[in-house]
Amino acid sequence: MIRPLTLLSIFSLLLSISLPAQEKRERELELNSGAEIVSSYIWRGQNYSHTPSLQPWAELSWRGFTFGTWGAFRITGQGDDEINFYISKETGPLTIAIWDYWSYSKTNPSQYFNYEPATTSHMFEGQAMLSFGEENRFNFLFSSIFYGSDPSKSIYGEAEYVKSFGRNQISLFTGYQFKGEYYASSAGFVNLGCSYLRHLPLNEKLASYISLSFIVNPSASSTYFIVAVGI
């Protein structure tokens, strides 16, 4: 703009065999959550008219599977709010995910359980990401909208380089629309930029961060500078 709970809980309770410590940790349920405030909501080069935006998230992980939710709620501005769900599976460097994006607003009412292609506000996307490295990491994302409010079924790809040093992180990224009309009227680069992130530990279990991003959308001739604070 980007994870079913009951089954994962049942599978976790059924695990009763003795495992090495590392395998036990992999099989345990892990819950994480957080939130950030961003000065503008820009996703893949698109401006969603949140100025600023509150973006909470939560996810439950178990043995490489992750089920999560992510939202975007405008504090001011005219854009729609979002509630998204996803499920993903990580295997080595490959992560495969399916996202359900849903948007709504008071002026643009939408029924959550309306999945009719012509009227739904849901948009389903399949993703595949390859990641290599740690301190110097390369991420390659391929995503395809396959159902919902984008009848053009857009295909998007992104390459990212991330450099970590101490509590700092710098990233460079480029995103391209291969097909469709969701990100632009035709194929082309829609998301170029760089970002800097600084981790700010608060205590042993809680940390915060601040990030700065510069983003260019060549297809729309748009430029954005974004500040985000998260926890």
Buried (B, 14 or more C-beta within 10 A) or exposed (E): BBBEBEEBEEBBEEEEEEEEEEEEEBBEBEEEEBEBBBBBBBBBBBBBBBBBBBBBBBBBBBBEBBBBBBBBBBEEBEBBBBBBBBBBEBEEEEBEBBBBBBBBBEEEEBEEEEBEEEEBBBBBBBBEBEBEEEEEBEBBBBBBBBBBBBEEBBBBBBEBBBEBEEEEBEBEBBBBBEBBBBBBEEBBBBBBBBBEBEBEEEEEEEBBBBBBBEBBBBBBEBEBEBEBBBE
